[in-house]
Amino acid sequence: MKKGKLNYIKLVVLPIFSAIGITCATNMDAQHITNMGMEGYPALAVILEKSRRSMSSDRLLLLLLALLTGMLILSAEKKAFEKRDRILAAIFAVGFSGTQLLCKSYEECNSWSMLLGGKFAFLRAMVIILGTAVLIYYLILLSFYYLDRISPKATGEKGAFSRKYYITASLLVLLCWIPYFILFFPGTSSTDTASQIAQFFGQPTWTRNMSSVRGDDIYLSNHFPFFTTVLIGSFVKLGVMMGKAAYGVALYVFLQMMFMAFVLTGVWFYLRWAGLSQRCLKAGLVFTAIFPLYPMDAVCVLKDVSFSVFCLIMSVLLFEIVRSRGEALKKKSFCAALLLDTFLVILFRSQGVYIMILVALVVLVVYRRYWLQAAASLLLPILVFQLVWVKILLPMWNVAPSGRQEAIGILFQQTARYVSEYPEDVTEEEKEVIDKVIAYDLLAEKYNPTLTDPVKFTFRQDCTTEELLEYLKVWLSMLKRHPGTYVEAVLNNCYGFFYLGHSSGLVYKSYVNKDRWKEGSALHVELPLQTDPVEKTVSVLPFFLQKIPVIGLLFSIGAYSWLVIYFAFNTIRKKKYSYLIPGMVTILSTGIFLICPANGNFRYVMPLIFAAPFLLGMCIFESASGAKRR
């Protein structure tokens, strides 16, 4: 193809096609996907008319988008890119665009009908996906180009670490967060936290029914990690001993704020010490100080907050192993820090143990030269947790284990969707088998496409292992008959984690007192400034911020999932595969979204939000050699 013709296609045809695709309507009502009102029209006329109905009538918007895309293409084509960069950018762009349309389909229709709702719907979907992919492709290419030019220190040497500068910066970050502490004094929390506090003080909660181990004398449960129940409850008890539960909550929150401020600030100082430029350090510190999600999470009494911080620390420790090519494992102090943080990751969240098992196995294989140190630092805590904490200590303390339904809730969700869509296709024998595990007659009624809890909570705790195995056989048989239903059940239950358009409250707005904790109760916490106007303002603000162009990406939970994916693509692009090891915690956390019990719940994204600046820092290190090469 001649160069002139190629330039014409890239600079004129592609921008126009992209603008049409981005603005194309996805309506699924009859007039957009059927021939309603077009009886007797030839096939071409029908397609043209339905296409017209789908296209935006805002000519100015189309013009501006076409011009923007054209300028991006012109800018990108003036630069040199390797074939590998272009292929990965194209894969990312099509994958991102297709996922966004798929997520939108589930957001509006609870199905993939916007893609597979008929021939025209599919044709329109291809235009939308490919049109959007054009813009994303060139944005990703340009991000690769400029990322390669944000190099670490020009000398390539480590930056000097100043303890005084670090402490001062951490205290300044904490100072910037203090207004949140005052406004939301003594702190915010969730209903889960309230249940944990009630458990600690011997009050019955709904978690008593979530385990096969039940009894009138059993109040404690590992449904929420028991370590966090004891930790939070102890602070509340300390407050009660001082005269008000609020004092204990405030102390917990303030210590958590200090810890977070020093850790998040410390990450930037570590990156600077490892070679990041002074300019990046200053920008990172400013962002840490003013980004509102950090202090809002810091004032929240929630197990996920501390878990996310320990996950970030783990990522930094793993990065140091990679950066030093395993030499860090020769230091006893480093191994001690790795061992302690491994314990904390698995004690604060149930999925922590699964994440750390995979991390440990990878580190043992890649750095087998230091297998003894790696095993002592990573595998030993896991073994102690499973064999001592779970098998000995929790039963000794009369703590009920978490129910089996927590691990296979997504399977129950798939069965419930199947029963909702194909009730006549379930045999009497299958009904009986299913009913021995979960309440069959309630499945269609309880099924919520974006939340597994209603179906999961019908699990019969006393079912036997044999009955559960029989259910799995039925589950597999139904999968073979209607596999699409199972796939849709999973997608409908996780799309919010990957959809940039998904709205989320992002933060907890107030401290939760249980109804039984009336004024006068030792556990009642007064909220002096958490008034109704404040709560309503905080409720509206995140949704407002999510609508602001560019800035809104910082407040979109889907954006953080795609940042992790972008990090993985950039690592592959630079062929620095060892960098995937420090990224494993966030990559695995993103993978867990596929079986997450609550679609788009922002607390599950906290590990990604906290790790986002660190991931970008690793991208800069990965691309440092690219700047010299080009």
C-alpha positions, 0 to 999 in steps of 0.5 A: 500500500502506498504511503499516501494512501496509508496516511489518508486511512490513518489520519482521516478514516480511522479518526472518523470510524473511532468517533462513530464507534465511541459515540454509538448508542447501545440501546437494546429496545425494539426499535434499535435491534428489530425491523419495527417500522421498517416492514417492506424495506430492503435489507440494506435500507434496514441496516442503514436505518438501524445504524442511523438510530444507533449513531450519535446526532451530536455532530460537534462531539463527533467532530471533536472526537475525530480531531482528537483521535487524528492528533493522537494518531499523527503524534504517535506515527511520528515516533518509532515503536517496536513491533512488540509494542504495537502488538501488545498495545493492540491486544490491550486496546481490543481487550479493554474496549471489548470488556467495557462494552461487555461490562456495560451490557451487564450493568444495564441488562444483566446479560451479554445481550449488547454483544450477542443479542442478535446479528445487528447487535453483534455488528454494532458491538464490533463497531463500538469495540474496534472504534474505541480500540483505535483511540485506546491503541494510540493512547497506550502506544504514547504511554509506552513512549513517554514512560520510557522517557521518565527514567530514574536518576540520570546517573543510574545510582541509588538515591541517598536515604535521609531518615530526618527527611523521611520522618518529616515527610511522613508527619506532614502527610499525617498532618494533611490527613488530620482534618479527616480524623477530626471530621469523622471522629472517632472513625468510620466503620462497616457493618462487618466491623460492628459484628466483630465487636459484638462477637468480641463482647459475647453478643450473638451475631448472624455469623453464628449460622455461617459455620457447621460448628454451632452452639448456644455457647459459641459466639466467636467465629472465624467468618471474619478473620478472628485475629482482626476481631480480637485486635479491634475488640481489644481497642474498643475494650480499652476505650470502655475501660477508659470511660467511653468506647469512642476513646478506644476507636479513636486510638485505633484509628489514629495509630492506623493513620500514623502507620499508613502515613509512614508506610505510604510515604516510605514506599516513595522513599524506598523507590527514591533510594532504589533509583527513582528521580527526586521529581517523582519522589516529590510528586508522589509525596504530594499525591499521598498527602492530598488524595482523599481516598487514603485518609478516608480509608485511614480513619476506617476501622476495617480489616481490609485497610490493614490487609491492604497496607500489609499487601503493599509492604509485601510487594515492596519486599518482593521487589527488593528480592528481585532488585537484589537478585535474591541477595536480600534473602541473605540478610536476617533482618530482611527475612524477619520482616518478610516472615512478619509481613507474611503472617500479617497478610494471612491473619488479616484476610482469608484470601491472604493465605492463598495469595502467599502460598502462590507467592512462596512457591514462585519465589522458591522456584525462581530464587532456589539458590536461597531456598532455605531463607525463602522457605523460612520467611514465606512457607513457615508462617503459612504452615504455622497458620494452618497447623497451629492457628487454624487447627489448634488455637481457634478450636481451643478458644471455641472459635467456629471455623468459616463455613464451606460455602465461602469457598464455593459460593460462586458455584451456588451462584451459577446453579441459581442462575441456571435454575432461574433461566432453565427451571424446566431443564432440571430433573427431579433427581437433580433437584433433590441433590441440589436441595441437600446442599442449598435450598432449591426452592429459594434459589430463583427467589434469592438469586441476585446477579451481583451478590452471592450472599443471598444464595450462599446463605441458604447453604445447609451447614450440616450437609455431608461431604458425600452430598457435596460431592454429589452436588458437584457432579450435578453442577458439572452435568448442568454446565455441559448442558448450558455452559453460557449460563455459568459464564454469565453468572460469573461475569454478572457477579464481577463486571463492576471491578473492570468497568470504568463506568461503574459507580461506587461510594468508594468510602465508608461514611460513618461509624456503625453502631448496632441497634442494641448499642443504644445511648447508655450502652458501654459499646455505644459510640457518639459521633459529634461531627458525623451529622446527617448533612456530612454523611449525605455530602460524603455519599454524593461526593464520590459519584460527582468526582467519578463524572469529572473527565480524567480525574474521575479515573482516580475514583473509578475502581475499574481503573485500578484493575486495568492499571494492574493489567497495564503493569503486566503488559508493560512487564511483558513488553520490557521482557523483565518477567521477574518484575511480575513477582512483586506484582503478584499480590495485586495480580492475584488480588485482581484475579480474585475478583472473578469469584468475589462475593459482592460485585464492585465492592470497593473494599476488595479493591483497596489493595490495588488502590494502595499499590497503584503508585508503587506499580507505576514506580515499577513501570518506570524502573522496567522502562529505564533501559528503554530510554537509553535503547531508543 
